Structures are given as structure tokens and as C-alpha cells.
């Protein structure tokens, strides 16, 4: 297999960690810009969802005699679900580019679970009012109520973030890179979802995600912050064995207190066949 070309992600930003220490994780301007855009779109989608809920509560449920009332009501529930889901997915994506700090527990919880919170606000009041509406028949209440509950459950499932990222987690990832390789430098490909501690693996290894991940045959190198900016969520689960390293035995200090002694790391250079 041909050796992949290694290209730089660009100069490190002012908040990136260098090879002589670590600072608090700061998203790159690229990541911050994307996160802001995603959050604005998510907010817009949620406003539409809440607006439709208010329309259903204050007008539609008061006009049960309307021709096609049930069709309109179910259609409104579906559109609310689509908007709430789109907002939740975009919000979660933004949180991975620009995570919250765990130091403020309330803010960390709200920021990461906002999709689920909005889903509750967009569905629960409407579902309750459907069941207590005196002008709807039992069959209408049952149908609309079940549809609303199912949609809320599905959207809520995707809105909850069970493994929310944090500034501290990103700091730890960079600390791992520094402790094992001597600097905050990791490698990734455009098509992958994780980053790696080395660009090439020892001969004979069976783990070669970088060799398979990108048709352009390029491996990108940069800091953890730059990897996050390009949508990479975490260090590869094979981050140690694939690079010929032993987890728990860092070469450049400890993971919690890395003490790099150089600017380059003696990573393997043989390309797997």
C-alpha cells in the first residue's frame, strides 16, 4: 500500500496547546463559526416548533368542527417533530464543535440536553390539552394523543445526549497526545470521525483506519482543537495499539501532567502492507 501524504491542518490558533504545555481548550475560529451557525438554525427550527404548538393550542383545538381537523392536527404534530428533531441534531453537532465546561454543572446540563428540554416544551402541553379537550371524541383523542406521544418519544430519544463532550474532555485528549507523543499533534482523514496519535502504523498491524478512510490518500495533522473543528469527536479507541504504544505507559510524562521533552515523537514509520 502506498504511503499516504501528510498535510497540515494549518497554523495552530491562539487557544491551541503547543508542545510545551497545555491551556484550557478553546475552539478554533472555524469551529466557533460553525457552532454558532448550527445553533442559530437550531433555534429557528425550535421557534417554528413552539409556534406551531401555540397555533394548535390556541386556535386549532378550539375549532374541532373544522373540515379535516384530525388531518390538520396530526400534520401539525409531525411538523413540530421534524422541526424539534432538526434543531436537536444541529444543537448536538454544535456542542461537539464548541463544548461546554463541566465546571458549571447547570449550564453543562442545560446546554447538552436542550434538545430534550425543547421537545418536552413542544409536545407535553399540547398532548395534555388533546386528552382533556371536551370537543374531541374519544377516538380522536386516542389517535392524536398516541401520535403525539410516539413522536415526542422519538424526538426526545435523539435529543438526549448520553455522552456530551466537555472542555475538560478535550483537554484530557490533548494531554494524552502530549504525554504519549510529546506534543499536541494528532492525525485524521476527511472521511473519518476520530483522530489518531500517529500517521502510520507498525508493519503487520491489522488496524489501519487511516489507510482506508480517505480516497484523497491524504492524512491531515494538527492539534486536537483543529481535529474537533473538522468534525472529529474523539481519539481513536485503538489510539495506542495502532501506534505501537502501550496504554498506561506514556513516554513524555503523565496524562494528567504531561511534561513534553521535545517537539517531535518517535512514532512508527513503517506502512502496513
Buried (B, 14 or more C-beta within 10 A) or exposed (E): EEEBEEEEBEEBBEBBBBBEEBEEBBBBEBBBBBBEEBBEBBBBBBEBBBEBBEBBBEEBBEEBEEEEBBEBBBEBBBEBBBBBBBBBBBBBBBBBBBBBBBEEEEEBBEBBBBBBBBBBBBBBBBBEBBEEBEEBEEEBBEBBBEBBBEBBEBBBEBBBBEEBBBBBBBBBBBBBBBBBBBBBBBBBBEEBEBBBBBBBBBEEBEBBBBBEBBEEEEBBBBBBBBBBBBBBBBBBEBBBBBBBBEEEEBBBBEBEEBEBEEEEBEBBEEBBE
